[in-house]
């Protein structure tokens, strides 16, 4: 009896301690996680590893979970998109899995061959899955695995790639960086790696890199949107940014938007969230605080890297310098120099607050461009067929009406609220001799002033766009396209938040007084602009960048440089800070320290 | 007596037919791989119909290896009677030591995008692979691999698309890159430029009877030949309909007879080392031919494969062709074992 009382007392103390030590953030996070678990637990049969995973993990509706395993292991398909949910299901669900179902899943890891894939997110999913599943079954010979390697060989191979990726990302930056879509396929494998790695060093490194990738996202999170430039983005997500996978992740991590409708159906629910909800990982609160604080404007400067180049380049991963200006009323960001790829890169955008559902709250330009040599630098295929090969899955790549994709003939220079874009379209490589500006129909005002400026008013911003050459308009479902076809071309853009200037009228009248110098533009492609803050920005197509007469060198950026995050190129370390709190992510030494 | 006579004739005929068939079956075996089909390939889709195909009877193929849409090349150990097969794949190098029944990926994450694989004709333990990231070599039958890129410029010379080994001097290796031909005289330890710099090499073959004669197919400049081991290259395009050429081959028997195929220009043959090419008005006249293989035992038998047209066979030296397998498949490699 005494022993029982003692045990109850200890349990009571542990619970009290747990409750006391949990911050409000953690409590609300756990509540969201529980709501995800509850939702998935009760879902009916569908061939979906995640609902089976939750059911097994919680010991709820096991027959349905087993029926799902039957389906998942019968004629699997999906390569790494099958592999990581299957591994997650096994790892989270094995304790309540009957032996014959464990054996069935084990057999699937022998019989089904997931391809490794051809991009960084594929490798992240593939090697994380390989690492965890080979760890689950140590000491087994090659005949029991899909690729003929022993458990130890598979483990070592996967461990090698994961360490390589962690080191590369923390020294020269991520290749598939800041993607509102693909970001999820870094976050999810890292959750799994953190949760299930038996090696404490790998577990800690997974925790560090998970925090790193999420912090990299949330520093640029504004009004439910992943702002700034993106390595890869699909056309749909450009105009419906708040429904991107990473925005749903933010809703889950931050609780800034409901995950479910009042009737319990999913609203902003990221489909990988059961993996997060069952995990012990909780985002450090300092990162959540940073994500929610947009009280003062700040600059974000980052170094990233190009996607692997296999030919026609002098470097394997040319450097990419990225910039974002996050303001209480808007965010505007771009790739200042370099580019990671030509297919899905979203090179720049201005984003502002939304006041109604599914409103288009973004403005950007692109130079519609495609070229076989660029694709050959990414894929080992014949040049004559490569564009068709890319178009077979990325259907907009070679279209004039495309809305994503980078062009080496588009050069940008942004300094805070001002952007200059220059285009030299004289090259034979440029098939579509134009650049296009996308003006949403949801703008409150879009007016062409006799001065040449186009003035726009949106919910939280005013912006002025000055095309340097003549243009015409075309109309699409959501936007008016400004199309300018002069081969030596460009624009100036200046933005002000509605809280930064008295009125739209004042904005317009003051903009018109700003000085634009573009003498001999068609010859030197050089422009000088003095903005509303009196800052003179000089930019030329061949690379001159000056701010108030001083050279501006994006290639000298740090790996991360903003008020909240600091990291040096080559450093393998990030310092996250917010109002006196500090968190150090030390990848090299696998340490995560609060100060 | 009459009955016995008929029986004897029947028996002789049977033995004759059997021997002919048997000689075909024993003398050559065709391997090919399908990398894609007319339908698009998207990662994650079910691509079970891709993979390695091995001839099990005359003109009949059985699909081997695992589901892998990225087999780029095949090499069969000539000393193993078809037992040891190597594949160059997007995932790395795969090996089977039981006629294709079971497979193992031999390489790690560091060796991927393997585009060609070739076994040293004088030592089956030595194997090279040309990858999108450079040359790799094994000296222990594929157990361990080391990167051999000393002298190759990043990235265009490390993009190695084709490789061939001198038939009698195993240390001498030629490689076709995105920036010309490279040669090694020390088994891949170091590489030097061997001409055609600025040209992207799609295929390269050393002559079986004179190793100083080498053919190269290029992306934009047609076919080249050297007769002095890579010092001087001569462009040989008279009669060709395209400057984008993908495949070259030597006739194993007839000196001076060479073959090529390319972009929308079908198959061409020359009997004078490419001084003049002859094109037949046949079934593959305007098709994209990316692979050509000549039966080493009968050079009238020629196989051609290309982009989404399947595998084609000629039994009359290329005058006529017939599709014999996977008519919508993109043939990524053809290998004929003796």
Interface residues (C-beta under 8 A of the other chain):
Chain A: X75 X77 X78 X79 X80 X81 X82 X113 X115 X116 X117 X118 X122 X123 X127 X142 X143 X146 X147 X148 X149 X156 X157 X158 X160 X161 X164 X309 X310 X311 X312 X313 X314 X315 X316 X377 X380 X382 X383 X384 X385 X389 X392 X393
Chain B: X40 X41 X42 X43 X44 X45 X46 X66 X67 X68 X69 X70 X72 X90 X91 X94 X102 X103 X104 X105 X108 X109 X110 X112 X113 X115 X132 X133 X154 X155 X156 X158 X159 X161 X178 X200 X202 X219 X244 X246 X263 X288 X290 X307
